[in-house]
Amino acid sequence: MARIGGRNLWLAWPAGLLCAAVVGTLAWLAAPAVPGTVRFVGDTLRAATSAPEAAAAQPVGQTALAGSAPIDCRDLYPGPLWGELAWTPQVLLDQTHAAPATAVTALVDALQPAVAVTCTWHGIAGTIASTLSVVAPDAAPVADLALRGEGFSCQAYGSGVTCRRDSGGVVEEQTVRDGLWLVSVETTWHPEEYGARLAAFVWS
């Protein structure tokens, strides 16, 4: 291998050894900080991935029953379902405290709900209205009897009841359990398992 002009091997070797010694010394000085750095990075990554779970510490149903804080539409929906609805093209969301949009108006009079939130989605495909209300703890048998009489198909849902009726492009689902009443009316717009996913989140 040809030598590069102007270099002196007698100076290059000591300089190289000096550089290696400096690098080794710095590495030795930095070694105690490595475990702390690794722990810091790990804690940061864990905090970033666990933040959404921490935000949902109390189910929305318990919040509604306690009346300790106002509920908005974002609280009512699990993340995936919220994203599916919110990212639907040309969709509008109205948040109100309107009475449930059920066609069985006599049931509204019978249960006397205290509405926590009503979320109405308007999209190209149709409209979806969902209402979460607080009712009497013994409201489930009343709802069961009234809804069966209106042609709903009902079944037990934990300590309560869930009912569904599909008629002319309108799907109405109602669940009454543990002092809560969830009503969803889908008009020509039917996201997959909408009512079941919503109820599972409310009573999670």
C-alpha positions as YAML, in Angstrom:
chain: A
units: angstrom
residues:
- id: 1
  name: MET
  ca: [0.00, 0.00, 0.00]
- id: 2
  name: ALA
  ca: [1.47, 3.35, -1.00]
- id: 3
  name: ARG
  ca: [2.05, 5.94, 1.69]
- id: 4
  name: ILE
  ca: [0.32, 9.30, 1.50]
- id: 5
  name: GLY
  ca: [2.86, 12.06, 1.27]
- id: 6
  name: GLY
  ca: [3.32, 14.33, 4.24]
- id: 7
  name: ARG
  ca: [2.30, 11.80, 6.94]
- id: 8
  name: ASN
  ca: [4.69, 10.82, 9.71]
- id: 9
  name: LEU
  ca: [4.08, 7.38, 11.24]
- id: 10
  name: TRP
  ca: [5.93, 8.40, 14.40]
- id: 11
  name: LEU
  ca: [3.28, 11.08, 15.03]
- id: 12
  name: ALA
  ca: [0.25, 9.13, 13.71]
- id: 13
  name: TRP
  ca: [0.58, 6.21, 16.13]
- id: 14
  name: PRO
  ca: [0.75, 8.26, 19.35]
- id: 15
  name: ALA
  ca: [-2.12, 10.49, 18.13]
- id: 16
  name: GLY
  ca: [-4.23, 7.42, 17.36]
- id: 17
  name: LEU
  ca: [-3.53, 5.89, 20.76]
- id: 18
  name: LEU
  ca: [-4.39, 9.19, 22.44]
- id: 19
  name: CYS
  ca: [-7.71, 9.39, 20.60]
- id: 20
  name: ALA
  ca: [-8.54, 5.80, 21.54]
- id: 21
  name: ALA
  ca: [-7.73, 6.55, 25.17]
- id: 22
  name: VAL
  ca: [-10.00, 9.61, 25.15]
- id: 23
  name: VAL
  ca: [-12.88, 7.65, 23.60]
- id: 24
  name: GLY
  ca: [-12.43, 4.84, 26.12]
- id: 25
  name: THR
  ca: [-12.37, 7.28, 29.03]
- id: 26
  name: LEU
  ca: [-15.56, 8.98, 27.83]
- id: 27
  name: ALA
  ca: [-17.29, 5.60, 27.42]
- id: 28
  name: TRP
  ca: [-16.21, 4.61, 30.96]
- id: 29
  name: LEU
  ca: [-17.56, 7.90, 32.36]
- id: 30
  name: ALA
  ca: [-20.88, 7.52, 30.46]
- id: 31
  name: ALA
  ca: [-21.46, 3.87, 31.43]
- id: 32
  name: PRO
  ca: [-23.27, 4.63, 34.74]
- id: 33
  name: ALA
  ca: [-25.82, 6.75, 32.86]
- id: 34
  name: VAL
  ca: [-26.81, 3.98, 30.44]
- id: 35
  name: PRO
  ca: [-29.35, 2.16, 32.72]
- id: 36
  name: GLY
  ca: [-31.03, 5.45, 33.59]
- id: 37
  name: THR
  ca: [-31.27, 6.44, 29.93]
- id: 38
  name: VAL
  ca: [-32.76, 3.08, 28.99]
- id: 39
  name: ARG
  ca: [-35.28, 3.36, 31.85]
- id: 40
  name: PHE
  ca: [-36.24, 6.90, 30.79]
- id: 41
  name: VAL
  ca: [-36.84, 5.87, 27.18]
- id: 42
  name: GLY
  ca: [-38.86, 2.83, 28.27]
- id: 43
  name: ASP
  ca: [-41.03, 4.86, 30.65]
- id: 44
  name: THR
  ca: [-41.66, 7.44, 27.94]
- id: 45
  name: LEU
  ca: [-42.76, 4.80, 25.44]
- id: 46
  name: ARG
  ca: [-44.98, 3.04, 27.97]
- id: 47
  name: ALA
  ca: [-46.63, 6.32, 28.95]
- id: 48
  name: ALA
  ca: [-47.31, 7.16, 25.31]
- id: 49
  name: THR
  ca: [-49.01, 3.83, 24.64]
- id: 50
  name: SER
  ca: [-51.00, 3.63, 27.91]
- id: 51
  name: ALA
  ca: [-52.37, 7.20, 27.97]
- id: 52
  name: PRO
  ca: [-55.69, 6.36, 26.19]
- id: 53
  name: GLU
  ca: [-56.41, 3.59, 28.72]
- id: 54
  name: ALA
  ca: [-55.75, 5.92, 31.64]
- id: 55
  name: ALA
  ca: [-58.18, 8.48, 30.19]
- id: 56
  name: ALA
  ca: [-60.99, 5.91, 30.19]
- id: 57
  name: ALA
  ca: [-60.59, 4.88, 33.86]
- id: 58
  name: GLN
  ca: [-64.36, 5.08, 34.60]
- id: 59
  name: PRO
  ca: [-66.97, 3.70, 32.19]
- id: 60
  name: VAL
  ca: [-69.34, 6.28, 30.77]
- id: 61
  name: GLY
  ca: [-72.30, 4.47, 32.33]
- id: 62
  name: GLN
  ca: [-70.92, 4.92, 35.83]
- id: 63
  name: THR
  ca: [-70.23, 8.58, 35.11]
- id: 64
  name: ALA
  ca: [-73.83, 9.08, 34.01]
- id: 65
  name: LEU
  ca: [-75.20, 7.36, 37.12]
- id: 66
  name: ALA
  ca: [-72.95, 9.33, 39.44]
- id: 67
  name: GLY
  ca: [-73.77, 12.63, 37.75]
- id: 68
  name: SER
  ca: [-70.32, 13.78, 38.79]
- id: 69
  name: ALA
  ca: [-69.33, 15.19, 35.41]
- id: 70
  name: PRO
  ca: [-71.05, 16.18, 32.17]
- id: 71
  name: ILE
  ca: [-70.93, 13.64, 29.35]
- id: 72
  name: ASP
  ca: [-70.35, 14.55, 25.73]
- id: 73
  name: CYS
  ca: [-70.62, 12.46, 22.60]
- id: 74
  name: ARG
  ca: [-66.93, 11.60, 22.58]
- id: 75
  name: ASP
  ca: [-67.37, 9.96, 26.00]
- id: 76
  name: LEU
  ca: [-70.25, 7.82, 24.73]
- id: 77
  name: TYR
  ca: [-68.32, 5.99, 22.00]
- id: 78
  name: PRO
  ca: [-65.43, 3.53, 22.03]
- id: 79
  name: GLY
  ca: [-62.43, 4.77, 20.07]
- id: 80
  name: PRO
  ca: [-62.79, 2.58, 16.96]
- id: 81
  name: LEU
  ca: [-66.51, 3.31, 16.56]
- id: 82
  name: TRP
  ca: [-65.98, 7.03, 17.11]
- id: 83
  name: GLY
  ca: [-63.27, 7.06, 14.44]
- id: 84
  name: GLU
  ca: [-65.46, 5.14, 12.02]
- id: 85
  name: LEU
  ca: [-68.29, 7.67, 12.38]
- id: 86
  name: ALA
  ca: [-66.23, 10.84, 12.65]
- id: 87
  name: TRP
  ca: [-64.17, 10.06, 9.55]
- id: 88
  name: THR
  ca: [-67.20, 9.27, 7.41]
- id: 89
  name: PRO
  ca: [-67.22, 11.77, 4.51]
- id: 90
  name: GLN
  ca: [-69.60, 14.72, 4.87]
- id: 91
  name: VAL
  ca: [-70.87, 13.71, 8.30]
- id: 92
  name: LEU
  ca: [-72.27, 16.18, 10.84]
- id: 93
  name: LEU
  ca: [-72.75, 15.55, 14.57]
- id: 94
  name: ASP
  ca: [-75.36, 17.29, 16.73]
- id: 95
  name: GLN
  ca: [-74.95, 16.99, 20.50]
- id: 96
  name: THR
  ca: [-78.03, 17.82, 22.55]
- id: 97
  name: HIS
  ca: [-80.06, 16.70, 25.55]
- id: 98
  name: ALA
  ca: [-83.11, 15.81, 23.46]
- id: 99
  name: ALA
  ca: [-85.37, 12.94, 24.49]
- id: 100
  name: PRO
  ca: [-84.67, 9.52, 22.96]
- id: 101
  name: ALA
  ca: [-85.71, 9.31, 19.31]
- id: 102
  name: THR
  ca: [-87.67, 6.11, 19.88]
- id: 103
  name: ALA
  ca: [-90.91, 5.55, 18.02]
- id: 104
  name: VAL
  ca: [-92.38, 4.18, 21.27]
- id: 105
  name: THR
  ca: [-93.14, 7.59, 22.76]
- id: 106
  name: ALA
  ca: [-95.28, 6.08, 25.52]
- id: 107
  name: LEU
  ca: [-92.13, 4.46, 26.92]
- id: 108
  name: VAL
  ca: [-90.48, 7.86, 27.26]
- id: 109
  name: ASP
  ca: [-93.44, 9.02, 29.34]
- id: 110
  name: ALA
  ca: [-93.32, 5.84, 31.44]
- id: 111
  name: LEU
  ca: [-89.58, 5.84, 32.18]
- id: 112
  name: GLN
  ca: [-89.19, 9.62, 32.64]
- id: 113
  name: PRO
  ca: [-85.51, 9.59, 31.58]
- id: 114
  name: ALA
  ca: [-82.93, 12.12, 32.74]
- id: 115
  name: VAL
  ca: [-81.01, 12.51, 29.48]
- id: 116
  name: ALA
  ca: [-77.22, 12.55, 29.86]
- id: 117
  name: VAL
  ca: [-76.47, 13.12, 26.17]
- id: 118
  name: THR
  ca: [-78.04, 12.68, 22.74]
- id: 119
  name: CYS
  ca: [-75.76, 12.29, 19.71]
- id: 120
  name: THR
  ca: [-77.24, 12.59, 16.22]
- id: 121
  name: TRP
  ca: [-75.07, 11.82, 13.22]
- id: 122
  name: HIS
  ca: [-76.16, 13.09, 9.80]
- id: 123
  name: GLY
  ca: [-74.40, 11.47, 6.86]
- id: 124
  name: ILE
  ca: [-74.89, 10.77, 3.18]
- id: 125
  name: ALA
  ca: [-76.08, 7.26, 4.00]
- id: 126
  name: GLY
  ca: [-78.65, 8.39, 6.56]
- id: 127
  name: THR
  ca: [-79.00, 9.36, 10.21]
- id: 128
  name: ILE
  ca: [-78.07, 7.74, 13.52]
- id: 129
  name: ALA
  ca: [-79.39, 9.04, 16.84]
- id: 130
  name: SER
  ca: [-78.24, 7.63, 20.18]
- id: 131
  name: THR
  ca: [-79.34, 8.74, 23.64]
- id: 132
  name: LEU
  ca: [-78.02, 7.72, 27.05]
- id: 133
  name: SER
  ca: [-80.33, 8.43, 29.97]
- id: 134
  name: VAL
  ca: [-80.63, 7.68, 33.66]
- id: 135
  name: VAL
  ca: [-83.86, 5.94, 34.66]
- id: 136
  name: ALA
  ca: [-85.26, 4.12, 37.69]
- id: 137
  name: PRO
  ca: [-83.33, 0.97, 38.71]
- id: 138
  name: ASP
  ca: [-86.44, -1.17, 38.11]
- id: 139
  name: ALA
  ca: [-87.15, 0.19, 34.62]
- id: 140
  name: ALA
  ca: [-86.05, -2.94, 32.70]
- id: 141
  name: PRO
  ca: [-89.29, -4.98, 33.20]
- id: 142
  name: VAL
  ca: [-91.40, -2.00, 32.13]
- id: 143
  name: ALA
  ca: [-89.32, -1.51, 28.98]
- id: 144
  name: ASP
  ca: [-89.38, -5.23, 28.21]
- id: 145
  name: LEU
  ca: [-93.17, -5.42, 28.33]
- id: 146
  name: ALA
  ca: [-93.71, -2.18, 26.39]
- id: 147
  name: LEU
  ca: [-91.22, -2.99, 23.62]
- id: 148
  name: ARG
  ca: [-92.42, -6.55, 23.09]
- id: 149
  name: GLY
  ca: [-95.89, -5.12, 22.65]
- id: 150
  name: GLU
  ca: [-94.54, -2.87, 19.87]
- id: 151
  name: GLY
  ca: [-92.99, -5.75, 17.92]
- id: 152
  name: PHE
  ca: [-89.45, -5.62, 19.30]
- id: 153
  name: SER
  ca: [-87.39, -8.77, 19.76]
- id: 154
  name: CYS
  ca: [-86.01, -8.76, 23.30]
- id: 155
  name: GLN
  ca: [-83.52, -10.78, 25.30]
- id: 156
  name: ALA
  ca: [-81.80, -10.59, 28.67]
- id: 157
  name: TYR
  ca: [-78.77, -8.32, 28.89]
- id: 158
  name: GLY
  ca: [-77.06, -8.90, 32.20]
- id: 159
  name: SER
  ca: [-79.50, -7.74, 34.84]
- id: 160
  name: GLY
  ca: [-81.52, -5.86, 32.22]
- id: 161
  name: VAL
  ca: [-82.94, -6.26, 28.75]
- id: 162
  name: THR
  ca: [-81.98, -5.37, 25.19]
- id: 163
  name: CYS
  ca: [-84.53, -5.08, 22.39]
- id: 164
  name: ARG
  ca: [-84.32, -4.57, 18.63]
- id: 165
  name: ARG
  ca: [-86.74, -3.86, 15.79]
- id: 166
  name: ASP
  ca: [-85.88, -3.61, 12.09]
- id: 167
  name: SER
  ca: [-88.59, -2.02, 9.96]
- id: 168
  name: GLY
  ca: [-88.36, -0.32, 6.57]
- id: 169
  name: GLY
  ca: [-84.71, 0.65, 6.74]
- id: 170
  name: VAL
  ca: [-85.01, 1.86, 10.35]
- id: 171
  name: VAL
  ca: [-83.24, -0.16, 13.04]
- id: 172
  name: GLU
  ca: [-84.12, 0.72, 16.62]
- id: 173
  name: GLU
  ca: [-82.22, -0.79, 19.52]
- id: 174
  name: GLN
  ca: [-82.91, -0.20, 23.20]
- id: 175
  name: THR
  ca: [-81.07, -1.45, 26.24]
- id: 176
  name: VAL
  ca: [-82.22, -0.88, 29.82]
- id: 177
  name: ARG
  ca: [-80.00, -2.06, 32.63]
- id: 178
  name: ASP
  ca: [-78.81, -0.94, 36.07]
- id: 179
  name: GLY
  ca: [-80.59, 2.41, 35.95]
- id: 180
  name: LEU
  ca: [-79.42, 3.33, 32.45]
- id: 181
  name: TRP
  ca: [-81.36, 3.49, 29.20]
- id: 182
  name: LEU
  ca: [-79.56, 3.49, 25.86]
- id: 183
  name: VAL
  ca: [-81.60, 4.11, 22.72]
- id: 184
  name: SER
  ca: [-80.23, 4.06, 19.16]
- id: 185
  name: VAL
  ca: [-82.23, 4.69, 16.01]
- id: 186
  name: GLU
  ca: [-80.46, 4.04, 12.69]
- id: 187
  name: THR
  ca: [-82.26, 5.41, 9.64]
- id: 188
  name: THR
  ca: [-80.85, 3.88, 6.39]
- id: 189
  name: TRP
  ca: [-77.32, 4.06, 7.82]
- id: 190
  name: HIS
  ca: [-76.24, 0.89, 9.62]
- id: 191
  name: PRO
  ca: [-72.62, 0.63, 10.78]
- id: 192
  name: GLU
  ca: [-71.70, -2.96, 11.59]
- id: 193
  name: GLU
  ca: [-72.91, -4.03, 15.07]
- id: 194
  name: TYR
  ca: [-73.48, -0.39, 15.98]
- id: 195
  name: GLY
  ca: [-75.91, -0.90, 18.85]
- id: 196
  name: ALA
  ca: [-74.05, -3.88, 20.32]
- id: 197
  name: ARG
  ca: [-70.70, -2.08, 20.26]
- id: 198
  name: LEU
  ca: [-72.18, 1.01, 21.89]
- id: 199
  name: ALA
  ca: [-73.94, -0.98, 24.63]
- id: 200
  name: ALA
  ca: [-70.82, -3.01, 25.37]
- id: 201
  name: PHE
  ca: [-68.89, 0.21, 25.89]
- id: 202
  name: VAL
  ca: [-71.54, 1.85, 28.10]
- id: 203
  name: TRP
  ca: [-71.75, -1.22, 30.35]
- id: 204
  name: SER
  ca: [-68.05, -2.10, 30.18]
...
